[in-house]
Amino acid sequence: MTIPVAILGATGYAGAELVRMIDGHPNFAVAHLGAHTQAGKRAGSVLPGIAGQLANMTLAGADAIIPDAVALVFTALPHAAAAKSVAKALALGKKVVDLSADFRHQSPAIYQQAYGIEHPHPELFKQAVYGLCEHTRDKVAISSLVANPGCYPTSMLLPLIPLLKADVVHKESIIVDAKSGASGAGRSAKTDLLYCELNESVKAYGLPRHRHAWEMEEWAEGLSGAAIRVRFVPHILPMGRGMLSTLHLSGSEVERWHGLLEQSYRHEPFIRLLPLGELPSTAGVRGSNRCDIGISLLGEGEAVIVSCIDNLIKGAAGQAIQNANLMFSLNEETGLPKHATWP
Ligand SMILES: NC(=O)c1ccc[n+]([C@@H]2O[C@H](COP(=O)([O-])OP(=O)(O)OC[C@H]3O[C@@H](n4cnc5c(N)ncnc54)[C@H](OP(=O)(O)O)[C@@H]3O)[C@@H](O)[C@H]2O)c1
């Protein structure tokens, strides 16, 4: 079975990973590549990482008609622009995985708080499913519109949800100190991302409240039933890709936490819980669809959890394909790398 796929935003960092991974997928095939400012160009002239037939495809414009044969559309576009393309694709009867933030929230009001704009298609909220596969796979499997989770929320929610469900974490004092490589900010030109600004430097950004804080709080509650308050501080690092979130937690029965995570994720192909006391690194997940989790117990009622993902794979394109596999009743692991490119 080969399912023709459209990738909108194919010239961005998340889109480029989709192009590469879909081309290697046994059941999906790239049928349409959409771009914006780069429309009309040869794909290979804008995406240095691809070769062969794919490189000779012409990039279609954002408003170009998606071929009838296409059954699945990935939208890897900036928020707000994504919602418009999602609406068009759904109207054509396509299934959609949206990598933007446009359908990650449970109501247009929360979206407006987090993103500061009115949602262009609030009528579509009801049909969107949050695609954190490990916790929502049954809903994803029957959905036509999946909102792929944000990269920071993915790295934070995966270790936290089982502990919240077990009611062993103090919900008011959750600190998430996170680091991302520069690809997390996308490919468009920004002064902050110039080599001389980034190199030999680490800096915090997004304060007082980064947009992903809303998503973290909303889905921590949505998926565990526990309302939390999170203090989230992201940092940008001089590396291309990779994301590390350090969760500073306090609570009860900390000696049980490792066992609770082990129980939840024992059978999950893309979560690797390290032995108690060992901590993961971004190098250990680069190029893979894995989330690696480590716990260090600090003492009476206190622990630190470190969670690592590749922001462009488990944090974007890989998780999007994991969702798409479920939507088309394929094995969830199909076409997804479990192993990292190391060193
Ligand atoms: N980067 C990450 O780590 C990451 C992780 C998770 C989720 N996401 C989300 O995924 C989406 C894409 O992120 P990215 O980092 O890949 O961004 P990016 O590198 O800036 O790429 C943006 C893509 O969207 C196209 N585009 C820009 N403005 C457009 C418009 N008004 N209408 C239609 N297309 C437009 C661009 O086309 P041209 O190149 O032709 O202008 C490009 O293909 C964003 O919503 C982002 O929040 C990103």
The ligand as an SDF file (V2000), in Angstrom:
LIG
                    3D

 48 52  0  0  0  0  0  0  0  0999 V2000
   11.7430   23.7250   14.3170 N   0  0  0  0  0  0  0  0  0  0  0  0
   11.3000   22.9160   15.2660 C   0  0  0  0  0  0  0  0  0  0  0  0
   12.0870   22.3360   16.0310 O   0  0  0  0  0  0  0  0  0  0  0  0
    9.8240   22.6820   15.4270 C   0  0  0  0  0  0  0  0  0  0  0  0
    9.4120   21.6990   16.3480 C   0  0  0  0  0  0  0  0  0  0  0  0
    8.0480   21.4610   16.5290 C   0  0  0  0  0  0  0  0  0  0  0  0
    7.1340   22.2170   15.8110 C   0  0  0  0  0  0  0  0  0  0  0  0
    7.5490   23.1730   14.9520 N   0  0  0  0  0  0  0  0  0  0  0  0
    6.5170   23.9300   14.2300 C   0  0  0  0  0  0  0  0  0  0  0  0
    6.5070   23.5170   12.8700 O   0  0  0  0  0  0  0  0  0  0  0  0
    6.1830   24.6330   12.0440 C   0  0  0  0  0  0  0  0  0  0  0  0
    7.3420   24.8340   11.0530 C   0  0  0  0  0  0  0  0  0  0  0  0
    8.5110   25.1190   11.8000 O   0  0  0  0  0  0  0  0  0  0  0  0
    9.9510   25.2450   11.1440 P   0  0  0  0  0  0  0  0  0  0  0  0
   10.8870   25.3670   12.2580 O   0  0  0  0  0  0  0  0  0  0  0  0
   10.1420   24.1830   10.1320 O   0  0  0  0  0  0  0  0  0  0  0  0
    9.7930   26.6720   10.4010 O   0  0  0  0  0  0  0  0  0  0  0  0
   10.6780   27.2720    9.2420 P   0  0  0  0  0  0  0  0  0  0  0  0
   11.9820   26.5710    9.1530 O   0  0  0  0  0  0  0  0  0  0  0  0
   10.6770   28.7450    9.4390 O   0  0  0  0  0  0  0  0  0  0  0  0
    9.8350   26.9230    7.9100 O   0  0  0  0  0  0  0  0  0  0  0  0
    8.5880   27.5180    7.6360 C   0  0  0  0  0  0  0  0  0  0  0  0
    8.0030   26.9030    6.3910 C   0  0  0  0  0  0  0  0  0  0  0  0
    6.7240   27.4900    6.1450 O   0  0  0  0  0  0  0  0  0  0  0  0
    6.7200   28.2030    4.8930 C   0  0  0  0  0  0  0  0  0  0  0  0
    5.9950   29.4620    5.1290 N   0  0  0  0  0  0  0  0  0  0  0  0
    6.4120   30.5500    5.7980 C   0  0  0  0  0  0  0  0  0  0  0  0
    5.4360   31.4840    5.8400 N   0  0  0  0  0  0  0  0  0  0  0  0
    4.3780   30.9680    5.1700 C   0  0  0  0  0  0  0  0  0  0  0  0
    3.0700   31.4410    4.8560 C   0  0  0  0  0  0  0  0  0  0  0  0
    2.6450   32.6420    5.2410 N   0  0  0  0  0  0  0  0  0  0  0  0
    2.2470   30.6270    4.1540 N   0  0  0  0  0  0  0  0  0  0  0  0
    2.6490   29.3990    3.7530 C   0  0  0  0  0  0  0  0  0  0  0  0
    3.8980   28.9060    4.0200 N   0  0  0  0  0  0  0  0  0  0  0  0
    4.7250   29.6710    4.7320 C   0  0  0  0  0  0  0  0  0  0  0  0
    8.1790   28.4300    4.5320 C   0  0  0  0  0  0  0  0  0  0  0  0
    8.2810   28.4750    3.1150 O   0  0  0  0  0  0  0  0  0  0  0  0
    9.4730   29.2690    2.3510 P   0  0  0  0  0  0  0  0  0  0  0  0
   10.7470   28.6690    2.8440 O   0  0  0  0  0  0  0  0  0  0  0  0
    9.2160   28.9580    0.8960 O   0  0  0  0  0  0  0  0  0  0  0  0
    9.3020   30.7190    2.6830 O   0  0  0  0  0  0  0  0  0  0  0  0
    8.8280   27.1660    5.1230 C   0  0  0  0  0  0  0  0  0  0  0  0
    8.6530   26.0720    4.2530 O   0  0  0  0  0  0  0  0  0  0  0  0
    5.9940   25.8470   12.9750 C   0  0  0  0  0  0  0  0  0  0  0  0
    4.6340   26.0310   13.2470 O   0  0  0  0  0  0  0  0  0  0  0  0
    6.7590   25.4340   14.2200 C   0  0  0  0  0  0  0  0  0  0  0  0
    6.2650   26.0450   15.3880 O   0  0  0  0  0  0  0  0  0  0  0  0
    8.8810   23.4150   14.7180 C   0  0  0  0  0  0  0  0  0  0  0  0
  1  2  1  0
  2  3  2  0
  2  4  1  0
  4  5  1  0
  4 48  2  0
  5  6  2  0
  6  7  1  0
  7  8  2  0
  8  9  1  0
  8 48  1  0
  9 10  1  0
  9 46  1  0
 10 11  1  0
 11 12  1  0
 11 44  1  0
 12 13  1  0
 13 14  1  0
 14 15  2  0
 14 16  1  0
 14 17  1  0
 17 18  1  0
 18 19  2  0
 18 20  1  0
 18 21  1  0
 21 22  1  0
 22 23  1  0
 23 24  1  0
 23 42  1  0
 24 25  1  0
 25 26  1  0
 25 36  1  0
 26 27  1  0
 26 35  1  0
 27 28  2  0
 28 29  1  0
 29 30  1  0
 29 35  2  0
 30 31  1  0
 30 32  2  0
 32 33  1  0
 33 34  2  0
 34 35  1  0
 36 37  1  0
 36 42  1  0
 37 38  1  0
 38 39  2  0
 38 40  1  0
 38 41  1  0
 42 43  1  0
 44 45  1  0
 44 46  1  0
 46 47  1  0
M  CHG  2   8   1  16  -1
M  END
$$$$
